[in-house]
Amino acid sequence: MKNKENMEKREFSELVSTMNFLADEVVSFGKKTEIEVDAFSEFSMLVEKLPPILNELSDNSVVLDKPSIRKSLESLENELRRAKALTKSSNLRHPIKQIEDMTHDIGRSLGVLLVASLEVSIDFREKIGTLQRQMMNARFDGSSSMTSSPKSEFFMSETRMVGEIEEEIVHVSIDDVILQLKNGNDEEFAVSLMRLKEYMRSGKLDGGLINEEATIAFLFKRLVSCKADNRLSIIQLLRSIAFGNDEKKEKMVEVEFLSAVVKSLTRDSEERREAVGLLLDLSNLQSVRRRIGRIQGCIVMLVAILNGDDPVASHDAAKLLDILSSNNQNALHMAEAGYFRPLVQYLKEGSDMNKILMATSLSRLELTDHSKLTLGEDGAIEPLVKMFITGKLESKLSSLNALQNLSSLTENVQRLIRSGITGSLLQLLFSVTSVLMTLREPASAILARIAQSESILVNEDVAQQMLSLLNLSSPIIQGHLLEALNSMSSHLGASKVRRKMKEKGALQLLLPFLKENNIKIRCKVLNLLYTLSKDMTDELTEYLDESHIFNIVNIVSSSTSDSEKAAAVGILSNLPASDKKVTDILKRASLLQLLISILYSSNASKSPSTNNLIENATGVINRFTNSSDKKLQLVSVQHGVIPLLVKLLSTSSPITKSRAANSLAQLSQNSLSLRKCRKSRWLCVQPSTNAYCEVHDGYCFVNSTFCLVKAGAVSQLIEMLEDKEKEAVEASLVALSTLLQDEIWENGVNFIAKLSGVQAIIKSLEVGDAKVQEKALWMLEKIFKVEEHRVKYGESAQVVLIDLAQKSDSRLKSTVAKVLAELELLQAQSSYF
């Protein structure tokens, strides 16, 4: 059973190749044998005639790889294996008889192949029949008879193999055959099909003895209900009937007949292949072409077969689809099924009405990204752009809508830019002609998509042109223009564009939109303002007065959109932290309390918008923890900012972590001056021993001295040193370094070491950032002043330090040398100083 399964899995060519090899082996062994030399020699000569036949089979494998032929070949393969064993044997009891039997068995297998090959050419069947006859007649006792002509042998052998059917035909009337075709069970129907094939071969079908129309009707009717093998035979027979005869094809054009064939498109590969072939054979009739496209599922299945892995069926499906595409409705159905070439061809070469029809259809199709890519590659963009630029109103509208549908794919945006459409779109937006107003919405949508590509920056005036259109446009167009402007401003190479926008009064133009009731427009304005504010921090306060700031805080308070809140808070985070007037306005607007509430209630992993909101809100808190304003720090701490910042150290965003660490660093800078000394005579009530801080050597409290130790932040800051982002590592080092101030440095070193932080600081030297390395080296210099730590960590640090000394810039080398000197690996007077 297992062997049979393996045989079924083999490629047809592999099967034929194996048989060729076996035949060669049989011939070789037969000629070398030392027993019955003459008999084996004659046997070898007969087997030698097999390879040419097998090679012809292999050359036509696409057509001939059918179950019946494969089965006959597998039978022949088995006989050749037996023949090989026979020729190799040196102990044969009755060699002549065994050789004859073997030859006849091979002949019988050839006969099975002959019957299975009724559909192949007459010449090829003659070759099989000749060899089959020779083998069946072979005698190795001196009475071998092989003198008949090849043609007579062929007909004799074929007569022998189909003799039973021919014999039955003599005794069975045509009416009986038709009756079995109409009413017989599956077995009777199969036999009647064979008889009908023989009638066709003998010319009785063309001779008028059979009612062709009725026969064709019976065949189509049985096609719907019979077994798979019989369905395949029916379709093959119908193809034979129709071949090269339009008059017979006309009898197959009824919709119900064609529908039966279309159903076979959904079945196994061989039946599907023959069904496509039959439909293609019939498609030269106009009535068939008209009807096929209307049969439900036909075009969908043809497209599926076109994209399948059967080369013959795919080739025929392609030809049939091409023929059917002469009808524009069929071309539209093909596009719906994912085959776009006919539609694109109409866009390129069709009449104006057909171009509009195709473009309109394209604008309404729900397209996957793969379909959009295929349409772009097939050349749909260029003719659509041409329709927009040169066509009349209906052409412009349909093409723009189609381009809008295709422009969501990056590859198609590049094709649009190369087509030169940008200038024409802007020109359309500036137009005041009433008939063109309907075109402005799709035009602005396409511009928004084009602006996502940095290629648009080639034209520096585009942004200014869009800005000037903002107040002249409807809300939908305003939205698209704002998206386009934000995309353009966000590109890495857009600094020049942003500067020009600022010079042309972009901020003055955009700020009134903060009072816009249309939330979508307001959100897009905020996003653009946020983008522009990133590199014009100092100029922001020139344009944002108190009312604007209160408007922005109010949006943060009232908006239900995290995206809008994130942009609004982002603008506030870009206001200069040193501007006390702005800080005072924000305090009066109760922004700090609002941000603390947002940060406590937001889930950092929820969405990109939420993450942006958390990052920006943490950035604003830096303003309220400024180390130069202890009173402001105290207000912030009393609102619960420290535990919030410690919580934010464990978020996934490196930006949030680094900003939280920076705020904690600012607070910690004042912890030393705010501590309560143990021996202070001003302490009326002695604090509990739990309040003592081993780093600050005094009494520390989170809410009054802002102590990192009491806040439980140190271990998390040490953990942050392992972050992959250098900004987070640097911020952590800055915060930890506040524990190493001159007066308390040794306490701070010991505490960091107690929490396993020294090794993490050494590891941070490998980050590869000069600022990180500089801060880490400063800390290590202090750490290695303590002998215990020098002994414990010096050896692991020296490899990194020596490598850094060799590779770092001159600015760092001096610091590296000092640390190496602490480890006594370098003299203090070294040239590194």
Number of C-alpha atoms within 10 A of each C-alpha: 6 6 7 9 9 9 15 14 9 10 12 20 18 12 19 23 16 13 22 21 12 21 23 19 19 25 22 17 20 27 19 13 16 11 16 13 13 17 20 26 18 19 25 22 14 17 21 16 14 18 18 12 16 19 15 12 19 19 11 12 15 14 14 18 16 14 13 15 18 19 16 20 22 19 18 22 21 15 20 25 15 16 27 20 13 20 24 15 13 12 9 13 8 8 19 18 14 14 23 21 16 19 25 20 21 25 25 22 20 27 25 22 25 26 18 19 19 14 15 13 9 11 11 14 20 20 19 25 29 23 24 30 26 23 25 21 16 23 22 18 11 9 9 13 12 16 8 13 9 18 14 14 22 25 16 17 26 23 16 14 19 16 13 10 17 17 11 11 19 9 8 13 11 19 12 12 22 21 15 20 23 18 12 15 11 17 12 13 21 21 17 23 21 18 20 22 19 18 19 17 12 11 12 14 18 14 10 9 12 18 13 15 13 13 18 20 17 17 22 22 16 20 22 15 12 17 13 15 14 19 22 21 19 22 23 18 21 20 20 15 18 19 14 12 12 14 9 17 21 15 15 20 20 13 15 14 18 21 20 17 24 24 18 24 23 17 13 11 16 19 23 24 24 24 29 28 21 23 20 21 19 26 21 14 14 11 14 21 22 15 16 21 21 15 15 12 17 20 26 18 20 26 19 18 25 22 16 13 11 15 14 17 25 20 16 23 26 19 16 23 21 15 15 24 22 14 14 17 17 23 26 20 20 23 25 17 16 18 24 22 19 23 29 25 18 24 27 17 11 15 11 16 13 16 24 23 20 27 28 19 17 27 18 11 12 11 17 12 13 11 16 22 16 17 23 21 13 15 17 26 23 18 19 27 21 17 24 23 16 10 16 11 15 16 22 22 23 25 31 28 24 24 27 21 20 27 24 18 16 17 14 23 24 16 18 24 17 12 13 11 20 20 13 14 21 18 12 17 22 17 13 9 8 7 9 14 13 11 20 23 22 23 25 26 25 27 28 25 21 26 26 21 16 17 15 19 18 8 11 14 12 19 23 19 14 20 20 14 16 18 11 12 16 12 15 15 21 23 23 24 25 25 24 25 28 25 22 29 26 19 18 8 12 16 15 12 22 25 15 16 19 18 11 14 12 20 18 12 14 18 17 12 16 19 13 13 9 11 14 14 20 22 25 23 27 29 25 25 22 21 21 23 22 15 14 16 17 13 13 20 16 8 11 17 12 15 10 15 19 17 15 22 21 15 21 23 14 10 14 10 14 19 20 23 30 26 26 29 27 27 25 25 23 19 22 17 18 11 12 11 12 19 18 11 16 18 15 11 17 12 23 21 15 14 23 19 13 17 21 12 9 14 13 20 12 9 12 13 18 20 23 22 28 28 26 25 27 29 23 23 23 22 23 26 26 21 19 13 14 16 13 17 25 19 16 20 21 13 15 15 25 24 14 17 24 21 16 23 24 16 16 13 18 21 21 26 27 28 26 29 31 26 26 32 28 24 29 24 22 19 22 22 11 19 20 23 17 13 9 10 7 9 11 7 6 12 13 8 8 10 15 19 19 15 22 25 16 18 22 28 21 19 20 15 22 26 30 28 20 18 17 13 21 22 16 15 27 23 17 24 23 17 18 12 15 20 17 27 28 27 27 31 24 22 26 25 20 22 29 22 14 10 12 16 19 18 18 24 25 20 18 22 16 11 12 14 21 25 15 16 25 22 17 24 21 14 18 12 14 16 16 23 25 18 19 23 23 16 23 25 20 17 26 22 16 14 13 12 16 18 12 13 18 23 11 13 21 16 11 14 22 15 12 19 19 11 11 16 11 12 10 18 20 16 21 26 26 22 26 23 18 22 21 12 14 15 14 14 9 11 10 16 12
